[in-house]
Amino acid sequence: MGKIKKYIQTVCEALEMLAAGLVLLGIILAMISILKNIPAFKELLEDVTTFRHYLEAIFLIVIGIEFLEMLCRPNSDNILEVLIFLVARHMIVGETTPYMDFVSVISVGLLCFLRRYLHVSRTKEKEREAQLKTQDSSLDEV
C-alpha cells in the first residue's frame, strides 16, 4: 500500500510540473505578444483609455507568474499572494462600485494580516523546534 501511495504522489508531482511548464509557456507567449504589439504603445500615448486593456494584460501575466510560483512551491504565503493579486486586479481593472472597492480593500487587508500571522506563527514554530533540538542534544550528552 505504501508503494502505491508513493507512486501516486510521484505521478501527481509530475503532473504539477507539467502544468507549471504549460503555465510558464503561456506567460512567455503572453509577454512576447505584449512586447511585439508596438501600436498599443502608440495608442497609450494618444488615448489613456487603452491603458486599462494594457494593465489588464500585465496583471494577467503577474497573476500567472504568482500561480506558477504557487505550483512549484505550494505554501500558504504563495497562495495568499495569488489571492491578493487576484483581488487587487479585480479592484483596479474591473468595473466596480464603491461598495465592491470597499470589500476588496477589506479583503486585501485581511489577506495581508493572515499572511503576516501565518508567517509569524511559522517562525515561532521553527524557533521552538530549534530549542527542543538543543535541549535533546544537551540531554544526550549527560
DSSP file with accessible surface (Angstrom, degrees, kcal/mol):
  #  RESIDUE AA STRUCTURE BP1 BP2  ACC     N-H-->O    O-->H-N    N-H-->O    O-->H-N    TCO  KAPPA ALPHA  PHI   PSI    X-CA   Y-CA   Z-CA
    1    1 A M     >        0   0  190      0, 0.0     4,-2.1     0, 0.0     5,-0.2   0.000 360.0 360.0 360.0 -36.7    0.0    0.0    0.0
    2    2 A G  H  >  +     0   0   57      1,-0.2     4,-2.3     2,-0.2     5,-0.2   0.861 360.0  52.2 -66.0 -36.5    2.9    2.4    0.8
    3    3 A K  H  > S+     0   0  187      2,-0.2     4,-2.5     1,-0.2    -1,-0.2   0.894 108.9  49.9 -67.9 -38.3    4.4    1.8   -2.7
    4    4 A I  H  > S+     0   0  101      2,-0.2     4,-2.7     1,-0.2    -2,-0.2   0.930 111.1  48.9 -65.6 -42.8    1.2    2.7   -4.4
    5    5 A K  H  X S+     0   0  135     -4,-2.1     4,-2.3     1,-0.2    -2,-0.2   0.916 112.1  48.6 -63.2 -42.1    0.8    5.8   -2.4
    6    6 A K  H  X S+     0   0  144     -4,-2.3     4,-2.2     2,-0.2    -1,-0.2   0.904 111.5  50.2 -65.3 -39.8    4.4    6.9   -3.2
    7    7 A Y  H  X S+     0   0  160     -4,-2.5     4,-2.5     2,-0.2    -2,-0.2   0.923 110.2  49.6 -64.0 -43.2    3.8    6.2   -6.9
    8    8 A I  H  X S+     0   0   91     -4,-2.7     4,-2.7     1,-0.2    -2,-0.2   0.911 110.4  50.5 -63.6 -41.3    0.6    8.2   -6.9
    9    9 A Q  H  X S+     0   0  103     -4,-2.3     4,-2.4     2,-0.2    -1,-0.2   0.908 110.1  50.4 -62.9 -39.6    2.4   11.1   -5.2
   10   10 A T  H  X S+     0   0   76     -4,-2.2     4,-2.3     2,-0.2    -2,-0.2   0.919 111.2  48.1 -64.5 -43.1    5.2   10.9   -7.8
   11   11 A V  H  X S+     0   0   54     -4,-2.5     4,-2.6     2,-0.2    -2,-0.2   0.919 111.4  50.8 -63.4 -42.3    2.7   11.0  -10.6
   12   12 A C  H  X S+     0   0   64     -4,-2.7     4,-2.4     1,-0.2    -2,-0.2   0.913 110.1  49.3 -62.1 -42.7    0.9   14.0   -9.0
   13   13 A E  H  X S+     0   0  116     -4,-2.4     4,-2.2     2,-0.2    -1,-0.2   0.905 111.0  50.3 -63.1 -39.9    4.2   15.9   -8.7
   14   14 A A  H  X S+     0   0   62     -4,-2.3     4,-2.2     2,-0.2    -2,-0.2   0.913 111.0  48.6 -64.8 -41.4    5.0   15.1  -12.3
   15   15 A L  H  X S+     0   0  102     -4,-2.6     4,-2.6     2,-0.2    -2,-0.2   0.886 109.5  52.8 -66.2 -38.0    1.6   16.4  -13.4
   16   16 A E  H  X S+     0   0   86     -4,-2.4     4,-2.6     2,-0.2    -2,-0.2   0.918 110.1  47.9 -61.8 -42.5    2.0   19.5  -11.3
   17   17 A M  H  X S+     0   0   95     -4,-2.2     4,-2.5     2,-0.2    -2,-0.2   0.888 110.3  51.9 -67.5 -35.8    5.3   20.2  -13.0
   18   18 A L  H  X S+     0   0  107     -4,-2.2     4,-2.3     2,-0.2    -2,-0.2   0.941 111.2  47.2 -63.9 -45.1    3.8   19.6  -16.4
   19   19 A A  H  X S+     0   0   40     -4,-2.6     4,-2.5     1,-0.2    -2,-0.2   0.907 111.3  51.7 -62.1 -40.4    1.0   22.1  -15.5
   20   20 A A  H  X S+     0   0    5     -4,-2.6     4,-2.7     1,-0.2    -2,-0.2   0.905 108.6  51.3 -62.8 -40.4    3.7   24.6  -14.3
   21   21 A G  H  X S+     0   0   38     -4,-2.5     4,-2.5     2,-0.2    -2,-0.2   0.909 110.2  48.7 -62.8 -40.7    5.5   24.2  -17.6
   22   22 A L  H  X S+     0   0  111     -4,-2.3     4,-2.3     2,-0.2    -2,-0.2   0.896 111.6  49.4 -66.5 -39.3    2.4   24.9  -19.5
   23   23 A V  H  X S+     0   0   35     -4,-2.5     4,-2.5     2,-0.2    -2,-0.2   0.926 110.7  50.9 -64.4 -42.1    1.7   28.0  -17.4
   24   24 A L  H  X S+     0   0   81     -4,-2.7     4,-2.6     2,-0.2    -2,-0.2   0.928 109.5  50.1 -61.3 -43.3    5.3   29.1  -18.0
   25   25 A L  H  X S+     0   0   94     -4,-2.5     4,-2.6     1,-0.2    -1,-0.2   0.927 110.8  49.8 -61.1 -43.0    4.9   28.7  -21.7
   26   26 A G  H  X S+     0   0   36     -4,-2.3     4,-2.5     2,-0.2    -2,-0.2   0.899 110.1  50.6 -62.6 -40.0    1.7   30.7  -21.6
   27   27 A I  H  X S+     0   0   14     -4,-2.5     4,-2.5     2,-0.2    -2,-0.2   0.936 111.4  47.8 -63.6 -45.7    3.4   33.5  -19.6
   28   28 A I  H  X S+     0   0   81     -4,-2.6     4,-2.4     1,-0.2    -2,-0.2   0.936 113.1  47.6 -62.3 -45.6    6.2   33.7  -22.1
   29   29 A L  H  X S+     0   0  101     -4,-2.6     4,-2.5     1,-0.2    -1,-0.2   0.895 111.7  50.9 -63.7 -38.9    3.9   33.8  -25.1
   30   30 A A  H  X S+     0   0   34     -4,-2.5     4,-1.9    -5,-0.2    -1,-0.2   0.909 110.6  48.9 -65.4 -40.2    1.8   36.5  -23.4
   31   31 A M  H  X S+     0   0   86     -4,-2.5     4,-2.6     2,-0.2    -2,-0.2   0.908 111.0  50.2 -65.9 -40.5    4.8   38.6  -22.7
   32   32 A I  H  X S+     0   0   90     -4,-2.4     4,-2.4     1,-0.2    -2,-0.2   0.925 109.3  51.3 -63.2 -42.9    6.0   38.2  -26.3
   33   33 A S  H  X S+     0   0   60     -4,-2.5     4,-0.6     1,-0.2    -1,-0.2   0.870 111.8  47.5 -65.0 -34.3    2.6   39.2  -27.6
   34   34 A I  H >< S+     0   0   26     -4,-1.9     3,-0.7     1,-0.2    -1,-0.2   0.929 113.6  47.4 -70.0 -43.1    2.6   42.4  -25.4
   35   35 A L  H 3< S+     0   0  115     -4,-2.6    -2,-0.2     1,-0.2    -1,-0.2   0.847 111.7  48.8 -69.0 -33.3    6.1   43.3  -26.4
   36   36 A K  H 3< S+     0   0  160     -4,-2.4     2,-1.7    -5,-0.2    -1,-0.2   0.604  88.1  89.0 -84.3  -6.7    5.6   42.9  -30.2
   37   37 A N    XX  +     0   0   79     -3,-0.7     3,-0.9    -4,-0.6     4,-0.7  -0.490  49.2 160.6 -88.2  68.9    2.4   44.9  -30.1
   38   38 A I  H >>  +     0   0   95     -2,-1.7     4,-1.5     1,-0.2     3,-1.0   0.866  65.5  63.8 -61.5 -38.6    4.1   48.3  -30.7
   39   39 A P  H 3> S+     0   0   76      0, 0.0     4,-2.3     0, 0.0    -1,-0.2   0.836  94.6  62.4 -58.5 -27.7    1.0   50.0  -31.9
   40   40 A A  H <> S+     0   0   21     -3,-0.9     4,-1.8     1,-0.2    -2,-0.2   0.883 100.6  52.1 -64.1 -35.9   -0.5   49.6  -28.5
   41   41 A F  H <X S+     0   0   68     -3,-1.0     4,-1.3    -4,-0.7    -1,-0.2   0.891 108.7  50.2 -67.2 -37.8    2.3   51.7  -27.0
   42   42 A K  H  X S+     0   0  132     -4,-1.5     4,-1.4     1,-0.2    -2,-0.2   0.899 108.5  53.0 -65.2 -38.4    1.5   54.4  -29.5
   43   43 A E  H  X S+     0   0   94     -4,-2.3     4,-3.6     1,-0.2     7,-0.2   0.862 103.3  57.4 -64.1 -35.7   -2.2   54.2  -28.5
   44   44 A L  H  < S+     0   0   41     -4,-1.8    -1,-0.2     1,-0.2    -2,-0.2   0.859 106.3  49.9 -63.0 -34.8   -1.2   54.7  -24.9
   45   45 A L  H  < S+     0   0  156     -4,-1.3    -1,-0.2    -3,-0.2    -2,-0.2   0.830 120.2  35.8 -70.6 -31.5    0.5   58.0  -25.8
   46   46 A E  H  < S+     0   0  159     -4,-1.4     2,-0.4     1,-0.3    -2,-0.2   0.838 126.8  25.7 -91.3 -37.2   -2.6   59.1  -27.7
   47   47 A D    ><  -     0   0   76     -4,-3.6     3,-0.9    -5,-0.1    -1,-0.3  -0.965  54.4-162.1-138.9 119.2   -5.5   57.7  -25.6
   48   48 A V  G >  S+     0   0  115     -2,-0.4     3,-2.0     1,-0.2     4,-0.4   0.744  84.4  75.0 -72.7 -21.7   -5.4   56.9  -21.9
   49   49 A T  G >  S+     0   0   97      1,-0.3     3,-0.9     2,-0.2     4,-0.5   0.789  87.0  62.2 -65.7 -22.9   -8.5   54.7  -22.0
   50   50 A T  G <> S+     0   0   25     -3,-0.9     4,-1.8    -7,-0.2     3,-0.3   0.651  83.7  80.9 -74.8 -11.5   -6.5   52.0  -23.7
   51   51 A F  H <> S+     0   0   92     -3,-2.0     4,-3.2     1,-0.2     5,-0.2   0.849  82.9  61.6 -62.7 -32.5   -4.3   51.8  -20.6
   52   52 A R  H <> S+     0   0   99     -3,-0.9     4,-2.3    -4,-0.4    -1,-0.2   0.919 105.3  45.9 -60.1 -43.8   -7.0   49.7  -18.9
   53   53 A H  H  > S+     0   0  132     -4,-0.5     4,-2.0    -3,-0.3    -1,-0.2   0.909 114.3  48.4 -66.4 -40.9   -6.6   46.9  -21.5
   54   54 A Y  H  X S+     0   0   66     -4,-1.8     4,-2.2     2,-0.2    -2,-0.2   0.936 112.4  48.4 -63.6 -45.1   -2.8   47.1  -21.3
   55   55 A L  H  X S+     0   0   41     -4,-3.2     4,-2.8     1,-0.2    -2,-0.2   0.882 108.5  54.5 -63.9 -37.8   -2.9   47.0  -17.5
   56   56 A E  H  X S+     0   0   67     -4,-2.3     4,-2.2    -5,-0.2    -1,-0.2   0.923 108.4  48.6 -62.6 -42.4   -5.3   44.0  -17.6
   57   57 A A  H  X S+     0   0   32     -4,-2.0     4,-1.8     2,-0.2    -2,-0.2   0.915 112.0  48.9 -65.0 -40.7   -2.8   42.1  -19.8
   58   58 A I  H  X S+     0   0   57     -4,-2.2     4,-2.6     1,-0.2    -2,-0.2   0.927 110.3  51.0 -64.7 -43.6    0.0   42.9  -17.4
   59   59 A F  H  X S+     0   0   28     -4,-2.8     4,-2.9     1,-0.2     5,-0.3   0.890 106.9  54.3 -61.8 -39.3   -2.0   41.8  -14.4
   60   60 A L  H  X S+     0   0   96     -4,-2.2     4,-2.3     2,-0.2    -1,-0.2   0.906 109.7  47.5 -61.8 -39.0   -2.8   38.5  -16.1
   61   61 A I  H  X S+     0   0   16     -4,-1.8     4,-2.5     2,-0.2    -2,-0.2   0.936 112.5  48.6 -67.0 -44.1    0.9   37.9  -16.6
   62   62 A V  H  X S+     0   0   46     -4,-2.6     4,-2.5     2,-0.2    -2,-0.2   0.931 112.8  47.6 -62.5 -43.7    1.8   38.8  -13.0
   63   63 A I  H  X S+     0   0   19     -4,-2.9     4,-2.7     1,-0.2    -1,-0.2   0.903 110.6  53.0 -65.3 -37.4   -1.0   36.6  -11.7
   64   64 A G  H  X S+     0   0   17     -4,-2.3     4,-2.6    -5,-0.3    -2,-0.2   0.915 108.9  49.2 -61.6 -41.0    0.2   33.8  -14.0
   65   65 A I  H  X S+     0   0   72     -4,-2.5     4,-2.5     2,-0.2    -2,-0.2   0.928 112.5  47.1 -64.6 -45.3    3.8   34.2  -12.6
   66   66 A E  H  X S+     0   0   24     -4,-2.5     4,-2.3     2,-0.2    -2,-0.2   0.897 112.0  50.9 -63.2 -38.6    2.4   34.0   -9.0
   67   67 A F  H  X S+     0   0   79     -4,-2.7     4,-2.3     2,-0.2    -2,-0.2   0.912 109.1  51.2 -65.2 -39.9    0.3   31.0   -9.9
   68   68 A L  H  X S+     0   0   29     -4,-2.6     4,-2.3     2,-0.2    -2,-0.2   0.929 109.8  49.6 -61.8 -43.8    3.4   29.3  -11.4
   69   69 A E  H  X S+     0   0   51     -4,-2.5     4,-2.8     1,-0.2    -1,-0.2   0.901 109.5  52.3 -62.0 -38.5    5.3   30.0   -8.2
   70   70 A M  H  < S+     0   0   37     -4,-2.3    -1,-0.2     1,-0.2    -2,-0.2   0.885 109.3  49.5 -66.1 -37.2    2.4   28.5   -6.2
   71   71 A L  H  < S+     0   0   30     -4,-2.3    -1,-0.2     1,-0.2    -2,-0.2   0.890 115.6  42.8 -67.2 -38.6    2.5   25.4   -8.4
   72   72 A C  H  < S+     0   0   61     -4,-2.3    -2,-0.2     1,-0.3    -1,-0.2   0.864 132.3  19.6 -76.9 -37.6    6.3   25.0   -7.9
   73   73 A R  S  < S-     0   0  142     -4,-2.8     2,-0.7    -5,-0.2    -1,-0.3  -0.688  78.2-164.0-133.3  80.6    6.4   25.8   -4.2
   74   74 A P        +     0   0   86      0, 0.0     2,-0.3     0, 0.0    -4,-0.1  -0.530  33.3 131.5 -73.7 111.0    2.9   25.3   -2.7
   75   75 A N     >  -     0   0   61     -2,-0.7     4,-2.1     1,-0.1     5,-0.2  -0.952  69.5 -97.4-147.7 171.8    2.8   27.0    0.7
   76   76 A S  H  > S+     0   0   40     -2,-0.3     4,-2.5     1,-0.2     5,-0.2   0.865 118.5  56.7 -64.1 -35.0    0.4   29.4    2.4
   77   77 A D  H  > S+     0   0   27      1,-0.2     4,-2.1     2,-0.2    -1,-0.2   0.937 109.7  44.5 -62.0 -46.7    2.5   32.5    1.5
   78   78 A N  H  > S+     0   0    6     -5,-0.2     4,-2.1     2,-0.2    -1,-0.2   0.896 113.2  50.6 -65.8 -39.9    2.3   31.8   -2.2
   79   79 A I  H  X S+     0   0   74     -4,-2.1     4,-2.2     1,-0.2    -2,-0.2   0.935 111.5  47.7 -64.3 -43.4   -1.4   31.0   -2.1
   80   80 A L  H  X S+     0   0   11     -4,-2.5     4,-2.6     1,-0.2    -1,-0.2   0.878 109.0  54.6 -66.8 -35.6   -2.2   34.2   -0.2
   81   81 A E  H  X S+     0   0   37     -4,-2.1     4,-2.5    -5,-0.2    -1,-0.2   0.923 107.9  49.4 -62.5 -43.4    0.0   36.2   -2.6
   82   82 A V  H  X S+     0   0   13     -4,-2.1     4,-2.4     1,-0.2    -2,-0.2   0.936 112.0  48.4 -60.6 -44.9   -2.1   34.9   -5.6
   83   83 A L  H  X S+     0   0   74     -4,-2.2     4,-2.5     2,-0.2     5,-0.2   0.908 110.4  51.3 -63.3 -40.0   -5.3   35.7   -3.8
   84   84 A I  H  X S+     0   0   27     -4,-2.6     4,-2.7     1,-0.2    -1,-0.2   0.935 111.5  47.2 -62.7 -45.1   -4.1   39.3   -3.0
   85   85 A F  H  X S+     0   0   63     -4,-2.5     4,-2.7     1,-0.2    -1,-0.2   0.890 110.9  52.5 -63.9 -38.8   -3.1   39.8   -6.7
   86   86 A L  H  X S+     0   0   77     -4,-2.4     4,-2.3    -5,-0.2    -2,-0.2   0.932 112.3  44.0 -63.2 -44.2   -6.5   38.5   -7.8
   87   87 A V  H  X S+     0   0   34     -4,-2.5     4,-2.4     2,-0.2    -2,-0.2   0.927 114.5  50.0 -66.7 -42.3   -8.4   40.8   -5.5
   88   88 A A  H  X S+     0   0   20     -4,-2.7     4,-2.7    -5,-0.2     5,-0.3   0.917 110.3  50.4 -62.9 -41.3   -6.2   43.8   -6.5
   89   89 A R  H  X>S+     0   0   60     -4,-2.7     4,-2.7     1,-0.2     5,-0.9   0.935 110.5  49.6 -61.6 -45.0   -6.6   43.0  -10.2
   90   90 A H  H  X5S+     0   0   79     -4,-2.3     4,-0.9     1,-0.2    -1,-0.2   0.918 114.3  45.3 -59.9 -41.1  -10.4   42.9   -9.8
   91   91 A M  H  <5S+     0   0   52     -4,-2.4    -2,-0.2    -5,-0.2    -1,-0.2   0.897 121.2  36.3 -72.1 -39.1  -10.4   46.2   -7.9
   92   92 A I  H  <5S+     0   0   81     -4,-2.7    -2,-0.2    -5,-0.2    -3,-0.2   0.922 129.8  25.8 -83.2 -45.2   -8.1   48.0  -10.3
   93   93 A V  H  <5S+     0   0    8     -4,-2.7    -3,-0.2    -5,-0.3    -2,-0.1   0.828 104.8  83.3 -92.3 -34.3   -9.0   46.7  -13.7
   94   94 A G  S  <<S-     0   0   24     -5,-0.9     2,-0.9    -4,-0.9    -4,-0.0  -0.185  87.1-104.3 -73.7 162.0  -12.6   45.6  -13.2
   95   95 A E        +     0   0  154      0, 0.0     2,-0.3     0, 0.0    -1,-0.1  -0.777  58.6 170.2 -82.5 106.5  -15.7   47.8  -13.4
   96   96 A T        -     0   0   38     -2,-0.9    -5,-0.0    -5,-0.2    -6,-0.0  -0.843  33.0-130.2-124.3 159.8  -16.5   48.1   -9.7
   97   97 A T     >  -     0   0   68     -2,-0.3     4,-2.5     1,-0.1     5,-0.2  -0.561  38.3-103.7 -95.4 164.9  -18.8   50.0   -7.4
   98   98 A P  H  > S+     0   0  112      0, 0.0     4,-2.4     0, 0.0     5,-0.1   0.889 124.2  53.6 -57.0 -37.1  -17.6   51.9   -4.3
   99   99 A Y  H  > S+     0   0  169      2,-0.2     4,-2.6     1,-0.2     5,-0.2   0.926 108.3  48.5 -63.0 -44.0  -19.1   49.1   -2.2
  100  100 A M  H  > S+     0   0   69      1,-0.2     4,-2.4     2,-0.2    -1,-0.2   0.888 111.0  51.2 -64.0 -37.8  -17.1   46.4   -4.2
  101  101 A D  H  X S+     0   0   55     -4,-2.5     4,-2.6     2,-0.2    -1,-0.2   0.915 109.6  50.2 -63.5 -42.1  -14.0   48.5   -3.8
  102  102 A F  H  X S+     0   0  130     -4,-2.4     4,-2.5     2,-0.2    -2,-0.2   0.939 111.6  47.2 -61.3 -45.9  -14.5   48.7   -0.1
  103  103 A V  H  X S+     0   0   57     -4,-2.6     4,-2.6     1,-0.2    -1,-0.2   0.897 111.9  51.7 -63.7 -38.7  -15.0   45.0    0.2
  104  104 A S  H  X S+     0   0    8     -4,-2.4     4,-2.7     2,-0.2    -1,-0.2   0.915 109.4  49.1 -64.9 -42.5  -11.9   44.5   -2.0
  105  105 A V  H  X S+     0   0   84     -4,-2.6     4,-2.5     2,-0.2    -2,-0.2   0.929 112.5  47.7 -63.1 -43.8   -9.8   46.7    0.3
  106  106 A I  H  X S+     0   0   81     -4,-2.5     4,-2.7     1,-0.2    -2,-0.2   0.920 111.7  51.7 -61.7 -41.4  -11.0   44.9    3.4
  107  107 A S  H  X S+     0   0   41     -4,-2.6     4,-2.7     2,-0.2    -2,-0.2   0.926 110.3  47.0 -62.2 -46.5  -10.2   41.5    1.7
  108  108 A V  H  X S+     0   0   33     -4,-2.7     4,-2.7     2,-0.2     5,-0.2   0.922 112.4  51.1 -62.6 -42.2   -6.7   42.6    0.8
  109  109 A G  H  X S+     0   0   40     -4,-2.5     4,-2.5    -5,-0.2    -2,-0.2   0.928 111.8  46.3 -60.3 -44.9   -6.2   43.8    4.4
  110  110 A L  H  X S+     0   0  108     -4,-2.7     4,-2.9     2,-0.2    -2,-0.2   0.908 112.5  50.1 -64.5 -41.7   -7.4   40.5    5.8
  111  111 A L  H  X S+     0   0   31     -4,-2.7     4,-2.6     2,-0.2    -2,-0.2   0.911 111.9  47.9 -64.5 -40.2   -5.3   38.5    3.5
  112  112 A C  H  X S+     0   0   59     -4,-2.7     4,-2.5     2,-0.2    -2,-0.2   0.913 112.9  48.5 -65.4 -41.1   -2.2   40.6    4.4
  113  113 A F  H  X S+     0   0  141     -4,-2.5     4,-2.8    -5,-0.2    -2,-0.2   0.934 112.5  48.5 -62.4 -44.8   -3.0   40.2    8.1
  114  114 A L  H  X S+     0   0   84     -4,-2.9     4,-2.9     2,-0.2     5,-0.2   0.907 111.1  50.4 -61.9 -43.4   -3.4   36.5    7.6
  115  115 A R  H  X S+     0   0   90     -4,-2.6     4,-2.2     2,-0.2    -1,-0.2   0.926 112.5  46.6 -61.0 -44.8   -0.2   36.2    5.7
  116  116 A R  H  X S+     0   0  166     -4,-2.5     4,-2.5     2,-0.2    -2,-0.2   0.926 113.1  49.2 -64.2 -43.9    1.7   38.1    8.4
  117  117 A Y  H  X S+     0   0  147     -4,-2.8     4,-2.5     1,-0.2     5,-0.2   0.924 112.5  47.2 -63.3 -44.7    0.1   36.0   11.2
  118  118 A L  H  X S+     0   0   52     -4,-2.9     4,-2.1     1,-0.2    -1,-0.2   0.886 112.3  50.7 -64.6 -37.8    0.9   32.7    9.4
  119  119 A H  H  X S+     0   0   87     -4,-2.2     4,-2.1    -5,-0.2    -2,-0.2   0.927 112.1  46.2 -66.5 -43.3    4.5   33.9    8.8
  120  120 A V  H  X S+     0   0   51     -4,-2.5     4,-2.4     2,-0.2    -2,-0.2   0.928 113.4  48.6 -65.5 -44.1    5.0   34.9   12.5
  121  121 A S  H  X S+     0   0   44     -4,-2.5     4,-2.1     1,-0.2    -1,-0.2   0.884 110.6  51.5 -66.5 -34.1    3.5   31.6   13.8
  122  122 A R  H  X S+     0   0   75     -4,-2.1     4,-2.1    -5,-0.2    -1,-0.2   0.907 109.6  50.1 -68.1 -37.7    5.7   29.6   11.4
  123  123 A T  H  X S+     0   0   58     -4,-2.1     4,-2.1     2,-0.2    -2,-0.2   0.922 110.8  48.9 -65.7 -42.7    8.8   31.5   12.7
  124  124 A K  H  X S+     0   0  114     -4,-2.4     4,-2.4     1,-0.2    -1,-0.2   0.893 109.0  53.7 -63.5 -38.2    7.9   30.8   16.3
  125  125 A E  H  X S+     0   0   87     -4,-2.1     4,-2.3     1,-0.2    -2,-0.2   0.921 108.8  48.5 -62.6 -42.1    7.3   27.1   15.4
  126  126 A K  H  X S+     0   0  134     -4,-2.1     4,-2.2     1,-0.2    -1,-0.2   0.894 110.2  51.8 -65.8 -38.9   10.8   26.9   13.9
  127  127 A E  H  X S+     0   0  113     -4,-2.1     4,-2.3     2,-0.2    -1,-0.2   0.911 109.7  49.5 -64.2 -41.6   12.3   28.6   17.0
  128  128 A R  H  X S+     0   0  130     -4,-2.4     4,-2.5     2,-0.2    -2,-0.2   0.907 110.4  50.5 -62.7 -42.9   10.5   26.1   19.3
  129  129 A E  H  X S+     0   0   93     -4,-2.3     4,-2.2     2,-0.2    -1,-0.2   0.907 110.2  50.0 -62.0 -41.2   11.8   23.1   17.2
  130  130 A A  H  X S+     0   0   53     -4,-2.2     4,-2.1     2,-0.2    -2,-0.2   0.908 110.8  49.4 -64.4 -40.6   15.4   24.5   17.4
  131  131 A Q  H  X S+     0   0  115     -4,-2.3     4,-2.4     1,-0.2    -2,-0.2   0.911 110.4  50.4 -64.6 -41.4   15.1   24.9   21.2
  132  132 A L  H  X S+     0   0   94     -4,-2.5     4,-2.7     1,-0.2    -1,-0.2   0.898 109.8  50.9 -63.8 -39.3   13.8   21.3   21.5
  133  133 A K  H  X S+     0   0  148     -4,-2.2     4,-2.4     2,-0.2    -1,-0.2   0.909 111.0  47.5 -64.8 -42.0   16.7   20.0   19.4
  134  134 A T  H  X S+     0   0   85     -4,-2.1     4,-2.0     2,-0.2    -2,-0.2   0.900 113.0  49.1 -67.8 -36.5   19.3   21.9   21.5
  135  135 A Q  H  X S+     0   0  106     -4,-2.4     4,-2.0     2,-0.2    -2,-0.2   0.921 111.9  48.8 -66.7 -41.6   17.6   20.5   24.7
  136  136 A D  H  X S+     0   0   90     -4,-2.7     4,-2.0     1,-0.2    -2,-0.2   0.906 111.7  48.6 -64.4 -40.9   17.6   17.0   23.3
  137  137 A S  H  X S+     0   0   55     -4,-2.4     4,-1.4     1,-0.2    -1,-0.2   0.880 111.0  50.0 -69.3 -34.0   21.2   17.2   22.4
  138  138 A S  H  X S+     0   0   55     -4,-2.0     4,-0.9     1,-0.2    -1,-0.2   0.862 110.7  50.3 -72.0 -32.5   22.2   18.6   25.8
  139  139 A L  H  < S+     0   0  119     -4,-2.0    -2,-0.2     1,-0.2     3,-0.2   0.860 107.0  54.7 -70.2 -35.2   20.3   15.7   27.5
  140  140 A D  H  < S+     0   0  138     -4,-2.0    -1,-0.2     1,-0.2    -2,-0.2   0.847 104.3  54.8 -67.0 -31.6   22.0   13.1   25.3
  141  141 A E  H  <        0   0  161     -4,-1.4    -1,-0.2    -5,-0.1    -2,-0.2   0.803 360.0 360.0 -71.0 -29.4   25.4   14.5   26.4
  142  142 A V     <        0   0  157     -4,-0.9    -2,-0.1    -3,-0.2    -3,-0.1   0.840 360.0 360.0 -78.3 360.0   24.5   14.0   30.1
